[in-house]
């Protein structure tokens, strides 16, 4: 049984909260061949069937444990390279071609994942209870509305995902770390901070400064946990006004994270085309430069940095989010324990009936 001790909660959070959607890959990363990935410490194979629908399974052949991602895409199933065992998208073994009437055939023994594809990304539901339906996935207007145009940017960082979240929840670092940026060179280098609740989370912002630098950040949870912010843009950087970012931090494992940032502007018609051309040919590299500054700082933090912090007023936002995440982790740990207890009791009942 999993106990809700501090160390258990810490270790649990290192691999990410469950019962929510996470972006795991860009759409263009999955074509005809199966793709093997690690997300939230779980090995997963992702592939498309003949209709283009994306499927995901535990990346493990039930026969000898070979990686299914090394095998063949057979449409609604994948075949293991080692001995040809075919596993359907729902985790059921479709065929064992090397053996006639093999008892493995027809067995449901590989974990399957619920998948959604939207906004150029593939999202997977990491649920605790297989019998429960996934929550509805709703994303901010910057992605959901046709009035906006966006580009997806991804990067893999050698740091735990919690540090990546902390970084975005810290608007003050823009005035220092990104002081040479084309978009964050202005603004005060000191500020009082405050937070206010929203329907889906909360906003953490500088008091008395808005529309100057990286002045605020929003945390929201609408089936997935996301972060949103806006950065003022000068007119010479094209139409659309403020430049918006919608971000996610998806754990790869306890020491690595894939960050997803959608870069968005509210443009339509000819302005949409101008913005997209300008981004691809000029702005994109500038934005990569800013992202690289974040990566360098985070990957070079002192060992166990969180255990040696001295937080102050600018850190109220990340402290609040940490408390929310810890509370949810404790709740999920209890749920895991309850599911395991129910599973054990059911196993005992079955055993007693079979010996009755």
matplotlib code that plots the C-alpha trace (Angstrom):
import matplotlib.pyplot as plt

x = [0.0, 1.3, 1.5, 1.0, 4.4, 6.3, 8.9, 6.3, 4.6, 7.9, 8.7, 5.3, 5.4, 8.8, 7.1, 4.0, 0.4, -2.0, -5.7, -5.0, -4.0, -0.4, 1.0, 3.6, 4.6, 4.1, 1.8, 4.5, 6.7, 4.3, 3.9, 4.0, 6.5, 5.8, 7.5, 8.8, 8.7, 9.0, 6.5, 5.8, 8.4, 6.2, 7.4, 4.9, 4.6, 2.6, 1.5, -1.1, -3.5, -4.4, -7.0, -4.4, -5.8, -3.2, -3.0, -0.8, 0.2, 2.6, 5.8, 6.2, 5.5, 3.6, 5.6, 9.2, 9.1, 10.6, 9.9, 6.8, 8.1, 10.8, 8.2, 5.7, 2.7, -0.3, -2.9, -5.1, -2.3, 1.5, 3.6, 6.6, 9.9, 11.2, 8.6, 5.8, 3.2, 0.5, -1.1, -4.2, -4.6, -6.8, -4.0, -5.5, -3.2, -4.6, -2.4, 0.7, 1.7, 4.5, 2.1, -1.2, -3.9, -1.6, -3.3, -1.7, -4.0, -7.1, -5.7, -5.8, -2.4, -0.9, -1.9, -3.6, -3.9, -6.6, -5.3, -6.4, -4.8, -5.3, -3.4, -0.5, 0.1, -0.7, -2.2, -2.4, -4.6, -2.6, -5.4, -5.2, -8.3, -8.8, -12.5, -12.9, -13.5, -10.9, -11.8, -12.8, -9.8, -10.4, -7.6, -7.3, -8.9, -5.4, -5.5, -9.2, -10.4, -10.1, -9.4, -5.9, -2.8, -0.1, 3.1, 4.1, 7.7, 9.1, 12.4, 13.8, 15.4, 17.6, 15.7, 12.6, 9.4, 8.6, 11.6, 10.3, 6.9, 8.5, 10.4, 7.2, 5.5, 8.2, 7.4, 10.3, 13.0, 12.2, 13.7, 17.0, 17.6, 15.9, 17.0, 18.7, 15.6, 13.9, 10.6, 11.7, 14.2, 11.8, 10.1, 11.0, 13.6, 11.7, 8.0, 5.4, 3.5, 0.0, -2.2, -5.9, -8.2, -9.8, -12.4, -9.8, -6.8, -5.1, -3.1, 0.2, 1.2, 3.2, 1.4, 1.3, 3.0, 1.1, 1.9, 5.6, 7.5, 6.7, 4.3, 2.0, 1.4, -1.8, -2.1, -5.2, -6.5, -9.1, -8.5, -4.8, -2.6, -1.4, 0.4, -0.4, 1.2, 1.5, 4.4, 4.1, 5.3, 6.4, 4.6, 7.7, 7.2, 4.0, 0.3, -1.7, -0.7, 0.5, 2.4, 0.9, 2.4, 0.5, 2.8, 2.9, 5.7, 5.5, 7.7, 9.8, 11.2, 12.3, 15.3, 14.1, 11.2, 9.7, 8.3, 5.6, 5.0, 2.4, 3.3, 0.1, -1.2, -4.8, -4.7, -6.8, -7.0, -3.9, -2.5, -2.4, -0.2, 2.1, 2.5, 3.2, 5.8, 7.5, 7.6, 9.2, 11.7, 12.7, 11.0, 11.4, 15.1, 14.8, 12.3, 14.6, 17.4, 15.1, 14.2, 17.9, 18.5, 15.9, 17.4, 20.9, 19.7, 17.5, 19.9, 22.7, 20.7, 22.5, 21.9, 18.6, 18.0, 14.5, 15.8, 18.0, 15.8, 15.1, 11.8, 10.6, 7.6, 8.2, 7.8, 4.3, 2.9, 5.1, 4.6, 0.8, 1.1, 3.4, 0.8, -1.9, 0.2, 1.2, -2.4, -3.5, -0.6, -1.7, -5.2, -4.0, -1.7, -4.7, -6.7, -3.9, -4.0, -7.8, -7.6, -4.9, -7.0, -10.0, -7.9, -6.5, -9.9, -11.3, -8.4, -9.1, -12.8, -12.0, -9.5, -12.1, -14.8, -12.4, -11.6, -15.1]
y = [0.0, 3.5, 5.8, 9.6, 10.5, 13.5, 11.5, 9.4, 12.6, 14.1, 11.0, 10.8, 14.4, 13.8, 11.8, 14.0, 14.1, 11.6, 11.8, 14.5, 14.9, 15.7, 16.6, 13.9, 14.5, 16.9, 15.5, 15.5, 13.2, 10.2, 8.9, 5.4, 3.8, 3.1, 5.6, 4.7, 7.4, 7.7, 10.0, 10.2, 7.4, 5.1, 3.5, 4.0, 3.1, 5.5, 4.9, 5.9, 3.5, 3.6, 6.4, 8.5, 7.9, 7.9, 4.9, 4.3, 1.2, 0.2, -0.4, -4.0, -7.2, -9.6, -12.5, -11.7, -7.9, -6.7, -3.1, -3.0, 0.3, -1.7, -3.7, -3.2, -1.0, -3.2, -0.5, -1.2, -3.1, -3.4, -6.6, -7.4, -7.6, -10.4, -13.1, -11.4, -11.2, -8.8, -6.5, -4.4, -0.8, -1.8, -4.0, -7.3, -9.9, -10.3, -13.1, -15.2, -16.3, -18.6, -20.9, -22.4, -22.0, -20.1, -19.2, -15.7, -15.0, -13.0, -12.0, -8.4, -7.9, -4.7, -1.3, 1.0, 4.8, 7.2, 9.6, 12.9, 14.9, 18.6, 21.8, 20.0, 17.8, 14.4, 14.3, 11.2, 10.6, 9.3, 7.9, 6.0, 3.9, 2.2, 2.0, 5.8, 7.9, 10.7, 14.2, 16.5, 18.3, 22.0, 24.5, 28.3, 30.5, 31.1, 27.5, 26.7, 29.8, 30.2, 33.9, 33.0, 31.6, 29.6, 27.8, 24.8, 24.8, 21.9, 21.3, 18.5, 19.8, 17.8, 18.9, 17.7, 19.1, 20.9, 23.3, 24.0, 24.9, 27.1, 29.0, 30.0, 30.8, 33.4, 36.6, 38.5, 36.5, 38.1, 41.4, 39.7, 36.5, 37.8, 41.4, 41.4, 39.9, 41.9, 41.6, 41.8, 44.6, 47.1, 47.4, 47.8, 45.5, 45.3, 44.9, 43.9, 40.7, 39.5, 36.6, 36.4, 33.4, 32.5, 30.0, 27.4, 28.4, 31.7, 34.6, 35.8, 39.3, 42.4, 45.2, 48.5, 47.1, 45.6, 45.4, 46.2, 42.9, 39.4, 40.9, 38.0, 34.3, 32.2, 28.6, 26.8, 23.2, 22.2, 18.5, 19.3, 21.7, 24.7, 28.0, 31.1, 34.5, 37.4, 39.6, 43.1, 43.4, 46.5, 47.2, 46.4, 42.7, 42.4, 42.5, 40.9, 43.0, 41.1, 37.8, 35.0, 31.8, 28.7, 26.2, 22.7, 20.7, 17.0, 14.8, 12.3, 10.8, 12.2, 14.0, 15.1, 17.1, 17.9, 21.5, 22.5, 26.1, 27.4, 30.9, 32.7, 36.0, 37.1, 37.5, 36.6, 37.2, 38.8, 39.7, 36.0, 35.3, 38.2, 37.0, 33.5, 34.5, 36.9, 34.3, 31.6, 34.0, 36.2, 35.8, 32.1, 32.2, 35.1, 33.0, 30.0, 32.2, 33.1, 29.5, 28.5, 31.0, 29.2, 25.8, 26.8, 28.2, 25.2, 22.5, 24.1, 24.6, 23.5, 19.9, 19.4, 23.1, 23.0, 21.7, 24.7, 27.6, 30.9, 32.0, 35.6, 37.7, 37.2, 33.4, 33.5, 32.2, 29.1, 28.4, 28.5, 26.1, 23.8, 23.5, 22.7, 20.0, 18.5, 18.4, 16.7, 14.2, 13.2, 12.7, 10.5, 8.4, 7.6, 6.7, 4.3, 2.6, 2.2, 0.8, -1.7, -2.7, -3.3, -5.3, -7.5, -8.1, -9.1, -11.5, -13.1, -13.5, -15.1, -17.5, -18.5, -19.1, -21.2, -23.3, -23.5]
z = [0.0, -0.9, 2.1, 1.7, 3.3, 2.2, 0.4, -1.5, -2.6, -3.8, -5.8, -7.2, -8.4, -10.0, -12.7, -13.0, -11.9, -13.5, -14.4, -17.0, -20.6, -21.7, -25.1, -25.9, -29.5, -32.4, -35.1, -37.7, -35.6, -36.2, -39.8, -41.1, -38.7, -35.0, -32.7, -29.2, -26.5, -22.7, -21.0, -17.3, -16.9, -19.1, -22.3, -25.0, -28.7, -30.9, -34.5, -37.2, -38.8, -42.5, -41.8, -40.1, -36.6, -33.9, -31.4, -28.3, -26.3, -23.7, -25.6, -24.5, -26.3, -23.9, -25.2, -24.2, -23.5, -26.8, -27.8, -30.1, -31.4, -33.2, -35.1, -37.9, -38.3, -39.4, -39.3, -36.2, -34.6, -34.4, -34.8, -32.7, -34.7, -32.4, -33.0, -35.0, -32.1, -33.2, -30.6, -31.4, -30.4, -27.5, -26.0, -27.0, -28.8, -32.3, -33.4, -32.6, -36.1, -34.9, -32.9, -33.7, -31.0, -28.7, -25.4, -25.6, -28.6, -27.5, -24.2, -23.0, -21.5, -22.9, -21.5, -24.1, -23.9, -24.9, -27.6, -29.0, -31.8, -32.0, -32.8, -34.4, -31.3, -30.0, -26.4, -24.3, -21.2, -18.2, -16.1, -12.9, -13.2, -16.6, -16.0, -15.9, -18.9, -19.6, -18.7, -21.5, -23.0, -23.4, -24.4, -24.2, -26.9, -28.4, -29.6, -29.8, -31.7, -35.5, -34.9, -33.8, -35.6, -33.8, -34.2, -32.0, -30.6, -28.6, -26.7, -24.5, -21.4, -18.9, -15.9, -13.9, -15.2, -12.0, -12.6, -16.0, -14.5, -11.9, -14.6, -16.4, -13.1, -12.4, -14.5, -12.8, -14.5, -17.9, -16.8, -16.0, -17.9, -21.1, -20.7, -24.2, -25.8, -28.6, -26.6, -23.0, -22.8, -21.3, -17.9, -14.3, -12.7, -9.4, -8.7, -6.2, -7.2, -6.6, -7.6, -8.3, -8.9, -12.2, -13.1, -14.1, -11.9, -11.1, -12.5, -11.0, -12.1, -11.4, -9.8, -11.7, -14.9, -17.7, -21.4, -21.0, -20.4, -19.3, -16.7, -15.8, -16.1, -15.8, -14.6, -15.8, -15.6, -18.2, -18.6, -19.0, -17.0, -19.0, -18.6, -20.5, -20.8, -23.2, -24.3, -25.9, -29.4, -31.4, -34.6, -36.7, -35.7, -37.7, -37.1, -34.3, -31.2, -28.2, -28.7, -26.6, -25.4, -24.2, -22.6, -21.2, -19.4, -20.0, -17.9, -19.9, -16.7, -13.3, -14.9, -18.3, -19.7, -23.1, -23.1, -25.6, -26.4, -28.8, -30.0, -30.9, -32.4, -33.1, -36.9, -39.8, -43.6, -45.2, -41.8, -40.9, -43.9, -43.1, -39.5, -40.5, -43.1, -40.6, -37.9, -40.0, -41.6, -38.7, -35.4, -34.8, -34.3, -31.9, -29.9, -29.9, -28.5, -25.5, -25.0, -25.0, -22.1, -20.1, -20.9, -19.8, -16.5, -15.6, -16.7, -14.6, -11.4, -8.2, -7.3, -5.4, -5.8, -4.4, -1.1, -0.6, -1.7, 0.0, -1.6, -1.4, -2.6, -6.3, -5.7, -4.4, -7.7, -8.0, -4.2, -4.7, -7.7, -5.8, -3.0, -5.5, -7.1, -3.8, -2.6, -5.9, -5.6, -2.1, -3.4, -6.3, -4.1, -1.9, -5.1, -6.2, -2.8, -2.9, -6.4, -5.3, -2.3, -4.5, -6.9, -4.1, -2.6, -6.0, -6.5, -3.1, -4.0, -7.3, -5.7, -3.0, -5.6, -7.7, -4.7, -3.4]

ax = plt.figure().add_subplot(projection="3d")
ax.plot(x, y, z, "-o")
ax.set_aspect("equal")
plt.show()
